[in-house]
Amino acid sequence: MLYYYAHTGHKVGLERLRRGMALKEALAAHGIEMQMLVNDFRAGVAMKDEQGLREYITIETIQDIDAVAQKGDSVIIDSNEDEHGRLVKFVADFAYVWRFAHDANDISIHGETLFIEGCQEEDCLEAVIVNEVYQEAHAKIERTLFFLRDYDHDKTILSHPEFFEAFDMELLLGHYFYVKYEDDLAKLFGTLHEPETYVEMLQQSSKVVTASAQTALEAKAAGAHVVFLKLADEPLYSIETLQYYGVIIVEGFDVNALKTALERTPRSPSLSQINLEPLLTKLK
């Protein structure tokens, strides 16, 4: 069995699980089943509603992967958690172990294979993975969609009312938003969209503003004009990678910078389809 562990939760969101879902669907087309492991039940429910995920297993942390995966299984680890030395056991026990690099300087420690942004070597795989459903042709609706990310436990949006009042944006709610939070958000946005419409909204929106790096590339693959708000936390993909694919970067909640960014016409290289050969060679 092949497992994909995606670090999820109300303080880290669902970016890694969306990346895993893209890989899951790509592998399924080749007859390979991949079981998703997540940190909380709500993450699985969110992907069931959003992308039709039927089965998933909830575990506590990265250290509990081998509570589910058995000797001879294979595992893909998509997390920046401290694994407290468990990786050496995973590599020893499992048939194959793949791990997403934490940054550009990350290296394989115990013989695991790395997913690296811009991989050019035979001993790594490309970390930029976007669901091919976004590359299908869809008519665009002229609107600017704002999606912060799936969580906003600090109520960041409400902390910047002047910023949002300066734009006519529609809000895509996050799966981990507080109950009744949308009542307050409705005062800043004329239109709110439910989290379950995530895929449809990215496919159909002409402009997307987000602080989620995975969302930025998915929207870009769908043909949208995309602006990434760089906040204090480290994004899933590097700023250089986002810029390479034509995503415009704005530092924080800068009204003038966003107005300028929304009027720019960035270059838009296509996101290539997932290269599955390194995985298929070992899994078949």
Backbone torsions as a table, in degrees:
resi	resn	phi	psi	omega
1	MET	NA	142.6	175.6
2	LEU	-104.2	128.0	178.4
3	TYR	-114.6	147.8	175.0
4	TYR	-124.7	112.3	178.1
5	TYR	-94.5	118.1	178.5
6	ALA	-114.5	121.0	177.4
7	HIS	-69.2	119.0	-176.5
8	THR	-132.4	168.7	175.3
9	GLY	152.3	173.0	-174.7
10	HIS	-73.3	-6.4	175.7
11	LYS	-115.2	-2.0	178.9
12	VAL	-126.6	-13.9	175.7
13	GLY	80.5	-157.1	-172.3
14	LEU	-125.7	14.4	-177.0
15	GLU	-56.6	-47.1	-176.4
16	ARG	-68.5	-32.1	177.4
17	LEU	-71.1	-37.3	176.4
18	ARG	-64.7	-39.4	176.3
19	ARG	-63.0	-41.0	178.0
20	GLY	-65.4	-37.4	178.4
21	MET	-63.3	-37.1	177.9
22	ALA	-62.7	-43.8	179.5
23	LEU	-69.1	-37.8	179.2
24	LYS	-59.0	-46.4	-179.1
25	GLU	-67.2	-38.5	179.4
26	ALA	-64.5	-41.8	179.4
27	LEU	-70.4	-34.7	179.7
28	ALA	-60.7	-32.5	178.8
29	ALA	-65.3	-18.1	178.0
30	HIS	-105.2	12.7	176.0
31	GLY	80.2	16.8	-178.9
32	ILE	-107.2	123.3	180.0
33	GLU	-88.4	139.3	177.1
34	MET	-130.8	125.8	-178.9
35	GLN	-93.2	130.3	-178.3
36	MET	-89.2	135.6	173.8
37	LEU	-115.2	127.2	-178.3
38	VAL	-131.2	167.2	-176.0
39	ASN	-87.2	-16.5	-178.0
40	ASP	-149.8	149.6	-177.2
41	PHE	-58.6	-36.5	-176.1
42	ARG	-63.7	-32.3	178.8
43	ALA	-61.8	-43.8	178.8
44	GLY	-65.5	-40.5	177.9
45	VAL	-62.9	-40.4	179.5
46	ALA	-60.7	-44.2	-179.3
47	MET	-74.9	-23.8	174.1
48	LYS	-66.6	-45.0	-179.2
49	ASP	-71.5	-36.1	-174.2
50	GLU	-85.7	-43.4	-172.8
51	GLN	-131.0	10.0	173.8
52	GLY	78.1	23.6	177.6
53	LEU	-63.1	123.0	-174.6
54	ARG	-93.6	-38.5	-176.1
55	GLU	-131.5	140.9	176.3
56	TYR	-158.8	160.2	-179.8
57	ILE	-124.5	134.0	-179.7
58	THR	-97.0	128.3	174.5
59	ILE	-128.5	166.0	-173.2
60	GLU	-74.2	-56.2	-177.2
61	THR	-146.0	-179.5	177.6
62	ILE	-58.2	-28.9	-177.8
63	GLN	-70.2	-12.1	-177.1
64	ASP	-100.6	10.8	-179.3
65	ILE	-57.2	-42.1	-177.3
66	ASP	-78.9	3.9	170.0
67	ALA	-77.2	-17.4	179.0
68	VAL	-113.4	-55.7	179.9
69	ALA	-70.9	138.3	-177.9
70	GLN	-109.8	169.4	178.1
71	LYS	-56.1	134.3	-179.3
72	GLY	95.1	-16.6	174.8
73	ASP	-75.9	172.0	176.5
74	SER	-122.8	150.4	-173.7
75	VAL	-138.1	137.5	169.7
76	ILE	-110.8	124.5	-176.4
77	ILE	-108.3	117.8	-179.8
78	ASP	-119.8	84.6	-174.0
79	SER	-161.4	151.3	172.6
80	ASN	-111.3	18.6	177.4
81	GLU	-70.1	157.7	171.4
82	ASP	-76.9	119.6	-176.7
83	GLU	-90.1	2.3	173.3
84	HIS	49.9	41.9	174.7
85	GLY	82.7	3.1	-177.6
86	ARG	-72.9	-21.7	-175.9
87	LEU	-59.7	-38.0	-179.4
88	VAL	-62.6	-36.5	177.2
89	LYS	-70.6	-39.8	178.9
90	PHE	-59.9	-46.0	-179.1
91	VAL	-64.2	-35.9	-179.9
92	ALA	-72.5	-36.6	-173.6
93	ASP	-89.3	-34.7	-173.3
94	PHE	-92.9	153.4	-179.0
95	ALA	-61.9	-48.5	177.7
96	TYR	-140.7	143.2	175.9
97	VAL	-129.4	125.3	173.6
98	TRP	-115.8	146.9	-178.8
99	ARG	-142.1	137.6	175.8
100	PHE	-76.4	129.1	-178.9
101	ALA	-62.2	143.7	179.9
102	HIS	-76.1	-31.7	178.3
103	ASP	-162.0	-177.5	-175.0
104	ALA	-66.3	-19.5	-177.7
105	ASN	-97.5	0.2	-178.6
106	ASP	-67.7	144.8	177.9
107	ILE	-133.4	160.5	175.9
108	SER	-66.4	130.1	-175.1
109	ILE	-97.9	-43.8	-173.4
110	HIS	-122.1	15.8	179.7
111	GLY	102.6	2.3	175.3
112	GLU	-70.9	154.6	178.5
113	THR	-93.9	135.6	-175.4
114	LEU	-98.3	142.7	163.9
115	PHE	-91.0	120.7	-175.7
116	ILE	-129.3	138.2	176.5
117	GLU	-61.9	128.4	178.6
118	GLY	70.6	28.2	-178.7
119	CYS	-53.2	127.9	179.2
120	GLN	-120.6	-0.4	-175.8
121	GLU	-106.8	165.3	-179.8
122	GLU	-77.9	-20.3	-175.1
123	ASP	-97.7	24.1	175.6
124	CYS	-147.1	172.0	177.7
125	LEU	-127.8	157.5	-179.6
126	GLU	-72.5	128.2	-177.7
127	ALA	-83.5	-19.4	179.0
128	VAL	-79.2	107.2	-176.3
129	ILE	-129.2	120.7	-177.8
130	VAL	-128.4	136.6	179.9
131	ASN	-59.5	131.1	-177.1
132	GLU	-67.2	-11.9	178.2
133	VAL	-62.7	-25.2	-179.5
134	TYR	-78.1	-14.7	-179.9
135	GLN	-90.4	-1.6	176.0
136	GLU	-75.6	149.0	-177.5
137	ALA	-72.9	128.9	176.8
138	HIS	-139.7	141.3	176.5
139	ALA	-66.3	139.5	-177.6
140	LYS	-95.6	141.1	173.4
141	ILE	-100.3	129.7	-178.4
142	GLU	-71.6	99.7	177.1
143	ARG	-160.1	160.5	172.9
144	THR	-108.4	113.0	-178.4
145	LEU	-95.0	131.6	175.4
146	PHE	-110.2	125.5	174.9
147	PHE	-132.3	107.0	-179.9
148	LEU	-63.0	-64.4	175.7
149	ARG	177.6	-172.0	-174.5
150	ASP	-80.1	-9.0	-179.7
151	TYR	-132.6	154.7	175.3
152	ASP	-155.7	57.0	-175.0
153	HIS	-64.7	-22.2	177.7
154	ASP	-91.6	2.9	-177.3
155	LYS	52.7	49.9	-179.1
156	THR	-58.9	-40.0	-177.7
157	ILE	-61.3	-47.1	-178.6
158	LEU	-67.5	-19.2	179.7
159	SER	-78.4	-8.4	-178.0
160	HIS	-129.9	56.8	-177.3
161	PRO	-61.8	-37.1	-178.2
162	GLU	-62.6	-35.4	-179.7
163	PHE	-63.4	-50.3	-175.5
164	PHE	-74.6	-28.5	177.2
165	GLU	-68.5	-17.4	-178.9
166	ALA	-82.1	-7.7	-176.6
167	PHE	-129.6	157.8	174.2
168	ASP	-105.0	78.7	-177.0
169	MET	-111.7	151.2	174.3
170	GLU	-101.2	140.4	-174.1
171	LEU	-101.5	129.0	169.9
172	LEU	-96.9	114.7	-176.8
173	LEU	-68.2	153.0	177.3
174	GLY	-92.1	154.2	-178.5
175	HIS	-65.5	-26.7	-176.8
176	TYR	-102.5	14.5	179.0
177	PHE	-64.7	147.0	-179.4
178	TYR	-61.9	150.4	175.3
179	VAL	-61.3	133.3	-179.9
180	LYS	71.5	1.6	176.4
181	TYR	-60.4	-32.6	-177.7
182	GLU	-65.4	-21.8	176.4
183	ASP	-63.5	-40.1	177.7
184	ASP	-73.8	-37.3	-178.4
185	LEU	-67.6	-29.4	-179.6
186	ALA	-63.2	-18.4	178.2
187	LYS	-77.4	-18.6	-179.8
188	LEU	-104.2	-23.0	-176.9
189	PHE	-124.8	131.8	179.2
190	GLY	-70.6	-29.5	-178.1
191	THR	-130.0	129.8	175.6
192	LEU	-115.5	138.1	178.7
193	HIS	-116.2	138.1	-177.8
194	GLU	-70.1	149.5	-178.2
195	PRO	-56.6	-31.6	-177.1
196	GLU	-65.0	-16.1	-179.0
197	THR	-93.0	12.5	-174.9
198	TYR	-48.3	-54.7	-176.6
199	VAL	-61.3	-49.2	-179.6
200	GLU	-59.6	-41.9	-178.7
201	MET	-66.1	-39.1	178.0
202	LEU	-69.6	-36.2	179.8
203	GLN	-66.6	-33.5	-169.3
204	GLN	-103.7	-14.1	-175.0
205	SER	-83.9	135.5	-178.7
206	SER	-76.2	-31.9	178.8
207	LYS	-133.4	139.5	-179.3
208	VAL	-133.6	130.0	174.8
209	VAL	-116.7	128.8	-173.9
210	THR	-154.4	158.3	172.6
211	ALA	-109.1	11.1	177.1
212	SER	-103.7	120.2	-177.8
213	ALA	-66.7	-38.6	178.5
214	GLN	-64.5	-43.0	177.9
215	THR	-62.3	-40.4	-179.8
216	ALA	-58.4	-44.3	-178.7
217	LEU	-75.0	-32.1	176.4
218	GLU	-66.5	-43.2	178.0
219	ALA	-65.3	-36.9	178.7
220	LYS	-65.9	-41.3	177.7
221	ALA	-62.1	-30.3	179.8
222	ALA	-80.6	-3.6	176.3
223	GLY	94.0	14.3	-179.5
224	ALA	-83.8	158.8	168.8
225	HIS	-82.1	116.9	-168.7
226	VAL	-119.0	134.5	174.8
227	VAL	-121.7	130.4	178.6
228	PHE	-105.1	123.5	176.1
229	LEU	-86.5	114.3	179.9
230	LYS	-84.9	110.1	179.6
231	LEU	-102.7	-167.2	-172.1
232	ALA	-70.0	-32.9	-175.4
233	ASP	-78.1	159.1	-177.9
234	GLU	-76.6	125.8	-179.0
235	PRO	-72.4	159.4	-179.6
236	LEU	-61.3	-40.2	176.0
237	TYR	-113.4	152.9	-179.5
238	SER	-66.4	155.6	176.9
239	ILE	-60.2	-37.0	179.5
240	GLU	-62.7	-39.4	178.3
241	THR	-67.0	-43.4	178.8
242	LEU	-61.2	-43.8	179.6
243	GLN	-65.9	-35.9	178.9
244	TYR	-58.2	-37.5	-178.9
245	TYR	-90.0	12.0	173.0
246	GLY	88.3	13.9	176.3
247	VAL	-82.8	130.0	179.6
248	ILE	-85.8	136.1	-176.7
249	ILE	-103.2	132.2	174.2
250	VAL	-124.4	129.3	179.8
251	GLU	-78.9	110.5	175.3
252	GLY	63.4	-159.2	-175.9
253	PHE	-92.3	72.7	-178.1
254	ASP	-104.0	107.7	-175.6
255	VAL	-59.6	-50.9	-177.1
256	ASN	-64.4	-39.5	179.5
257	ALA	-64.4	-40.1	179.7
258	LEU	-69.9	-39.3	177.5
259	LYS	-58.7	-43.7	178.1
260	THR	-64.8	-43.0	-178.2
261	ALA	-62.9	-38.6	-178.6
262	LEU	-70.5	-17.9	179.4
263	GLU	-95.8	-11.6	-179.2
264	ARG	-75.2	160.3	174.7
265	THR	-120.4	92.5	-177.2
266	PRO	-76.6	159.1	173.2
267	ARG	-70.3	151.9	-173.5
268	SER	-134.4	74.3	175.1
269	PRO	-65.4	147.8	-178.2
270	SER	-75.4	145.5	172.6
271	LEU	-83.0	123.5	-176.9
272	SER	-70.8	156.2	177.7
273	GLN	-68.8	156.0	-176.3
274	ILE	-64.3	129.1	176.0
275	ASN	-85.1	104.7	-175.2
276	LEU	-92.1	-9.0	-172.2
277	GLU	-55.1	-44.7	179.6
278	PRO	-61.1	-32.8	177.4
279	LEU	-77.5	-45.3	-176.7
280	LEU	-61.9	-36.4	-178.6
281	THR	-59.2	-37.5	-176.9
282	LYS	-90.1	-26.7	-174.0
283	LEU	-89.8	-22.7	-178.3
284	LYS	-87.0	NA	NA
